[in-house]
């Protein structure tokens, strides 16, 4: 089965229509498909290798199955129309059940996604053992029509934790082709990405934290699926390229990683609420508080100002990279 190509991916937010729209509904604002596609195309133009639709940043648990199909299909169509043929799209799932997950993966394939990113079921986390995790993922992998990636994010999975040996075991399944590790345990990253029992040609290890990008690349990781790259795509891609192409020296890499890490703390603290605020303020896509209930109100008053210094450094770097590429605008 095909493995997602290495590089920087963005777990994009799901955009909903603004409050001024005639069809706005405060309890469940409709999807804003034009903005969704425009943001995806912007990322592709800036060197982002692929996108994750409907992951945790994409408020997947607040989006219906019909909306999922519509969103994936629209983004795929508009990317093709913009000249990005077969652009990598990974569709997230966040259900607790095997049947529901398999159905979402079938729908994702029909709508144009090449891979699925399957979040672990955390509802009964305290009672779940590693054998149960292996059996759950294996049951899904046996039936999925597209290759899947393991999504290990304890913070949104009731602190359900995988051992490296569990991921190593699952990596042997022909339809499990990678993982996204959204936690700070670098030892676990290393034990998966550097494992002699896992083939790097058929299983890719991505970090979900851009502040760890350099460290994860150094132990064999394939890249990052990173929220701050949704605001500063050229900058995060520059760090990845600087390391993988050896086009930056050690001090340059450390300096850029430091700047990225400082800004990433906004997402560590505020998650998708911080991503929505940043993408709106920095790039002009969507509303600052454009989330669905129970998320409401965006960042607290004065919170964005606390991050101005960190974000100003990345905005400066992003402008410089755009100018080097002969680009203007966003």
PyMOL commands that set and color helices and strands:
alter all, ss='L'
color gray80, all
select helices_A, chain A and resi 33-45+60-62+65-81+98-111+125-127+130-143+154-156+164-170+186-193+210-218+228-230+233-244+250-283+304-324
alter helices_A, ss='H'
color red, helices_A
select strands_A, chain A and resi 7-11+50-53+88-93+115-119+147-152+176-181+204-207+223-225
alter strands_A, ss='S'
color yellow, strands_A
deselect
rebuild
show_as cartoon
